[in-house]
Amino acid sequence: MRHTHATHALAHGAELTTVRDNLRLASVSATSIYLHGDDVRRARQIAAALGATESAHASTKGEPDT
């Protein structure tokens, strides 16, 4: 069921990070196995997801812990 959900969600435009969170997977690369047959789309979504993660980490650098 998880595989079917992830495959259909991604095929219909769900973001990789959203599917990752829904399945409670640890990484984007683990979730990317559900992107079947479209290597270009897979590469773009992985790059976008990693870019979003990096920018989120970058925005918290230098801020004191509260």
N, C-alpha and C positions, 0 to 999 in steps of 0.2 A: 504494500500500500504506500509506503514512504517513497519508494522509487517511482511509482506511477504518479503520485502527487507532485513530486519535484519535477519530473519530466514534463508533465502537462503544464504546470505553472510556468516553467521557464520557456516552453514552446509558445505560450500565450503572452509573453512579455513581462513576466514577473522579474524583478531584479534579483540577481544572484545573492546579494546579502540578505534580502527578505526571505528567500527560500532557506538559506543557511540558518537564519534565526528561527524560522518555523520548525526546522528539523533538529534544532539545537546541536548543530555541528560546530566543531571548533574552528574550522578554517574554510576560506573561500575555495581553496584548491580541492578540498574534500567534496564540496558541493558541486564543483565544476564537472564532476563525472556525469552529472545528469544532463549536461548540454550535449546532446547526441548529434553527430553528423554535420555540425556547422562550426568548423574550426575558427573561422574569422569572427563569428559572433562570440564564440567562447573566449577568444583572445581579448576582444573588446570588453566583455563583461568582467573578465578577471582583472584587466588593467584598470577599469573604472572602479571596481571594488577595492583593489589595493590602493588606488589613488585616494579614495575616500577615507580609507583607514589611515593612510599616512598623513593626510591633511588633518584628520581629527587628532592624531598624536602630536602633530606639529603645533596645533593651536593651543595645546595644554602645556607646552614646554615653557619653562621660565615662570610659570604661575606658582605661587606658594600653595602648599596643601592647606586645606581648611578643615 
